Each structure stands twice: as C-alpha cells, then as structure tokens.
Amino acid sequence: MPIEQPLLHFVKTTAGFLGKLEKNNNRDWFNAHKVEFEESVLRPAQEFVFLMGQKLQTIVPDIIADPKVNRSIFRLNRDTRFSSDMTPYKTNLGVYFWEGKKNRLETSGFYFHIEPKLFMLGVGMYMFSKEQLQNFREAITDPDEGKTFRAIVQKLSKNYAFGDIHYKKHPKDFPEEHVNAEFLLYNGFYCYHSRNDLNALNGEKIIPYCFKIFRDMAPLHHWLIRVMGEV
C-alpha cells in the first residue's frame, strides 16, 4: 500500500469526525458525510495500520496488520440486534494487530483506540474462551510460567493499568493462597494506557509514541501467545 503523506492530522480529523457523529448518530447524516469519513478516518487509519504494522514486525515478526475494514480496522457499524441502544454507529475508532491462526479477537494483540476526547493503547486479550481461561489459570499458577507472568505484571504496573477483575468467587481446584491468586478472578487479561490529551498523538509523533508503548507491553503479548499454545 503506497504512503502518500505522513499521519499529520490523523487523530485531529478522526476525533473531529467522531465528535460530529456522536451528535448526529443516524444513517442519513452518515451517508451525507461518507466522503468525509473516508478522508478523515478510514484512509488515515489504513495508513496507520500499514506504518504501525511495519514497526510491530520488528518485535513480533508474525503480527497481522491488514488495513481492511473488519480486519485490523473495526467496523463503525454497531450490531443492534441484542441492544437497547439502537444508534447505528460506534463513536470510536478501533484498530487491532494480532498474532496466530485464530480469529482476530481470539488471540492476543495490540489495540489502538480513538474517541472524540480520549485515546487508548492496549495489549493482551479482552476475553478468554473457556479453554483459554483454563490455560491462563494453569499458567499463572505454574511455578515457572507464574513467576514469569508476575515479573511482567510488576514491571508493567509501574507505568500502565490492567483490565478489571470479573469474577467474585475464587475458582475451585486452584490455590487461594497462591502469589498470583488475584489474577484467577480475571476473564481476560490486558494492559492499557489512556490519555485525554489527544495532542500527544498529533503529527508525526503518533508512530514512535504508540510503538514505544506497544514495545513496553510486548512481553505480556509474547507470554499470552506462548501459554495459549499459539506458537
């Protein structure tokens, strides 16, 4: 995919469009502004996937960076079939880079997210399957893998946050007194960084800024890929 210009206005124009969509979340408005969406959101997002994918390949050679919608770029359309919120569009942009043979959200990856007044970067898995949850619990209570996991978490916790605990009850067949027992209550595990200052990503700073954080978080990705049997 040829790159014609750097990502000078990606965050500003994307956040601006999403802010307008938030106030006009209907199909008539979106269809009337589809060209603006393609120029302000979709095309720069594709450029970001291409450039960020190149950088990530230096630390995760098998990373998948596919600039198509419903691949690395999440669809803007909402699934309203089982929701009380019938607005047709999401008001955020999500981009995902993943590794492994499974479907996109069934394996660990690197996530980029923009809202009108917030951006977020994350690494890991939002939700485990039943089998993956079992693998995760066995790994964090394993003498060797559990020690590696704890070292990764302790280092990342100095600068980043983690997703929330999901379960209230401790799972049976796992030791409650284990040093990693608190993590047995998660149903997915990821690390993230978020800011309200969108100016941090303006201009050509966006690629090095995101890559530094992704590189910091990469040990968690490598650990998850290994214990989930993806490599």
Secondary structure per residue as TSV (DSSP state, phi and psi in degrees):
chain	resnum	aa	ss	phi	psi
A	1	M	-	360.0	117.3
A	2	P	-	-71.6	143.8
A	3	I	-	-107.2	118.4
A	4	E	-	-93.1	-26.0
A	5	Q	S	-157.1	154.5
A	6	P	-	-69.3	169.7
A	7	L	-	-84.2	60.2
A	8	L	S	-68.6	-34.4
A	9	H	S	-124.4	16.7
A	10	F	H	-54.9	-58.5
A	11	V	H	-66.0	-42.9
A	12	K	H	-62.7	-48.0
A	13	T	H	-71.9	-37.4
A	14	T	H	-65.7	-47.9
A	15	A	H	-62.7	-37.4
A	16	G	H	-63.3	-45.3
A	17	F	H	-64.7	-43.2
A	18	L	H	-64.7	-33.6
A	19	G	H	-64.7	-40.0
A	20	K	H	-69.6	-38.3
A	21	L	H	-64.3	-35.6
A	22	E	H	-59.2	-33.1
A	23	K	H	-90.2	-14.1
A	24	N	S	-135.3	53.9
A	25	N	-	-83.3	76.0
A	26	N	S	-149.0	158.8
A	27	R	H	-67.8	-34.7
A	28	D	H	-62.8	-45.9
A	29	W	H	-63.9	-45.8
A	30	F	H	-62.6	-43.9
A	31	N	H	-62.8	-33.3
A	32	A	H	-73.8	-17.5
A	33	H	T	-119.8	24.8
A	34	K	H	-65.2	-36.6
A	35	V	H	-64.4	-41.1
A	36	E	H	-62.2	-41.3
A	37	F	H	-59.3	-45.9
A	38	E	I	-65.2	-38.8
A	39	E	I	-81.5	-34.5
A	40	S	I	-93.8	-23.0
A	41	V	I	-122.1	-61.0
A	42	L	I	-65.4	-51.0
A	43	R	H	-63.4	-46.9
A	44	P	H	-64.6	-32.2
A	45	A	H	-64.7	-39.4
A	46	Q	H	-63.8	-39.3
A	47	E	H	-64.4	-41.1
A	48	F	H	-61.5	-43.5
A	49	V	H	-59.6	-43.8
A	50	F	H	-62.6	-50.9
A	51	L	H	-70.2	-43.2
A	52	M	H	-68.1	-35.5
A	53	G	H	-60.8	-40.5
A	54	Q	H	-60.4	-42.3
A	55	K	H	-68.3	-44.0
A	56	L	H	-65.1	-30.0
A	57	Q	T	-63.6	-18.3
A	58	T	T	-75.6	-19.9
A	59	I	T	-117.7	-19.7
A	60	V	-	-135.2	85.6
A	61	P	T	-55.1	-29.4
A	62	D	T	-98.3	16.5
A	63	I	-	-62.2	143.7
A	64	I	B	-101.3	119.2
A	65	A	-	-127.4	96.1
A	66	D	-	-116.7	110.9
A	67	P	-	-76.5	24.3
A	68	K	S	-91.8	152.3
A	69	V	B	-67.6	136.8
A	70	N	T	78.4	7.5
A	71	R	T	-114.7	-103.7
A	72	S	T	-73.2	-27.3
A	73	I	B	-100.6	120.8
A	74	F	-	-70.6	144.7
A	75	R	-	-63.1	143.3
A	76	L	S	-79.4	-25.9
A	77	N	B	-67.0	136.0
A	78	R	-	-90.3	148.8
A	79	D	-	-89.4	106.3
A	80	T	-	-98.7	8.0
A	81	R	T	-61.8	-35.7
A	82	F	T	-121.5	30.4
A	83	S	-	-125.1	146.9
A	84	S	S	-81.1	-17.1
A	85	D	-	-89.0	112.2
A	86	M	-	-98.4	8.9
A	87	T	-	-62.3	135.1
A	88	P	S	-78.4	-16.6
A	89	Y	B	-127.6	145.9
A	90	K	-	-72.2	152.4
A	91	T	S	-112.0	36.0
A	92	N	S	-143.9	159.3
A	93	L	E	-109.5	127.4
A	94	G	E	-118.4	136.1
A	95	V	E	-130.8	136.3
A	96	Y	E	-135.1	135.6
A	97	F	E	-118.5	127.1
A	98	W	E	-134.2	168.2
A	99	E	-	-131.8	142.2
A	100	G	S	116.1	171.8
A	101	K	S	-90.2	-10.4
A	102	K	S	-78.5	173.2
A	103	N	-	-62.1	160.4
A	104	R	G	-45.4	-52.5
A	105	L	G	-92.7	10.4
A	106	E	G	-101.6	10.2
A	107	T	S	-147.3	163.1
A	108	S	-	-67.6	150.4
A	109	G	E	-165.6	-172.0
A	110	F	E	-115.9	124.8
A	111	Y	E	-116.4	137.5
A	112	F	E	-125.0	134.1
A	113	H	E	-142.0	132.1
A	114	I	E	-126.4	132.9
A	115	E	E	-119.2	173.4
A	116	P	T	-55.8	-32.0
A	117	K	T	-132.0	24.1
A	118	L	E	-159.5	146.9
A	119	F	E	-132.6	156.5
A	120	M	E	-143.8	145.4
A	121	L	E	-124.3	136.4
A	122	G	E	-146.4	157.6
A	123	V	E	-139.1	135.7
A	124	G	E	133.3	-149.6
A	125	M	E	-127.9	126.2
A	126	Y	S	-70.2	-39.4
A	127	M	S	-148.6	133.4
A	128	F	-	-87.2	150.2
A	129	S	-	-75.0	171.4
A	130	K	H	-57.8	-44.0
A	131	E	H	-66.5	-41.7
A	132	Q	H	-66.2	-37.7
A	133	L	H	-61.2	-42.0
A	134	Q	H	-63.9	-43.5
A	135	N	H	-61.5	-42.2
A	136	F	H	-62.5	-46.9
A	137	R	H	-64.3	-40.0
A	138	E	H	-66.6	-37.3
A	139	A	H	-68.5	-43.8
A	140	I	H	-74.1	-15.4
A	141	T	T	-102.5	1.0
A	142	D	S	-74.9	140.1
A	143	P	H	-55.8	-43.1
A	144	D	H	-85.4	-52.8
A	145	E	H	-65.0	-36.2
A	146	G	H	-64.2	-37.9
A	147	K	H	-67.5	-42.1
A	148	T	H	-62.9	-44.7
A	149	F	H	-59.3	-46.7
A	150	R	H	-62.8	-39.5
A	151	A	H	-63.5	-40.4
A	152	I	H	-63.4	-47.1
A	153	V	H	-63.9	-43.0
A	154	Q	H	-62.3	-39.7
A	155	K	H	-69.3	-44.2
A	156	L	H	-67.9	-31.8
A	157	S	T	-65.3	-14.8
A	158	K	T	-69.8	-27.6
A	159	N	T	-127.8	-15.3
A	160	Y	-	-131.3	167.6
A	161	A	E	-109.7	168.2
A	162	F	E	-123.5	159.5
A	163	G	-	-61.7	168.5
A	164	D	-	-84.7	153.9
A	165	I	-	-62.5	141.0
A	166	H	-	-108.2	-47.2
A	167	Y	-	-89.8	148.1
A	168	K	S	-95.1	-31.2
A	169	K	S	-102.1	141.1
A	170	H	-	-68.4	135.5
A	171	P	-	-69.7	138.7
A	172	K	T	-68.9	158.4
A	173	D	T	75.4	7.7
A	174	F	S	-127.6	139.5
A	175	P	-	-68.8	123.2
A	176	E	T	-68.2	-24.0
A	177	E	T	-90.7	2.4
A	178	H	S	-63.4	147.7
A	179	V	T	-61.0	-26.1
A	180	N	T	-103.0	18.9
A	181	A	G	-58.3	-35.1
A	182	E	G	-60.4	-30.3
A	183	F	G	-79.0	-10.3
A	184	L	G	-70.0	-11.0
A	185	L	G	-93.2	2.3
A	186	Y	-	-90.2	147.4
A	187	N	S	-109.9	9.1
A	188	G	S	-170.6	163.8
A	189	F	E	-146.1	124.3
A	190	Y	E	-151.7	157.4
A	191	C	E	-112.6	144.8
A	192	Y	E	-147.0	161.7
A	193	H	E	-134.8	128.8
A	194	S	E	-135.7	152.2
A	195	R	E	-147.2	150.5
A	196	N	S	-90.4	-13.3
A	197	D	-	-87.8	94.7
A	198	L	G	-68.7	-18.8
A	199	N	G	-63.4	-20.3
A	200	A	G	-62.5	-22.0
A	201	L	G	-107.5	5.1
A	202	N	-	-68.3	150.7
A	203	G	G	67.7	-152.3
A	204	E	G	-78.0	0.1
A	205	K	G	-71.6	-17.5
A	206	I	H	-61.8	-43.8
A	207	I	H	-67.8	-53.4
A	208	P	H	-62.9	-35.6
A	209	Y	H	-61.7	-52.5
A	210	C	H	-66.1	-40.4
A	211	F	H	-64.7	-38.5
A	212	K	H	-59.2	-45.0
A	213	I	H	-69.5	-43.5
A	214	F	H	-59.8	-39.9
A	215	R	H	-65.7	-39.6
A	216	D	H	-59.6	-40.8
A	217	M	H	-85.5	-9.7
A	218	A	H	-56.9	-35.0
A	219	P	H	-56.8	-33.3
A	220	L	H	-66.5	-42.4
A	221	H	H	-59.9	-48.5
A	222	H	H	-60.0	-40.9
A	223	W	H	-64.7	-46.2
A	224	L	H	-62.9	-43.6
A	225	I	H	-59.5	-40.7
A	226	R	H	-68.3	-49.2
A	227	V	H	-74.7	-19.7
A	228	M	T	-87.1	0.1
A	229	G	T	77.6	24.1
A	230	E	-	-81.3	-16.9
A	231	V	-	-129.8	360.0
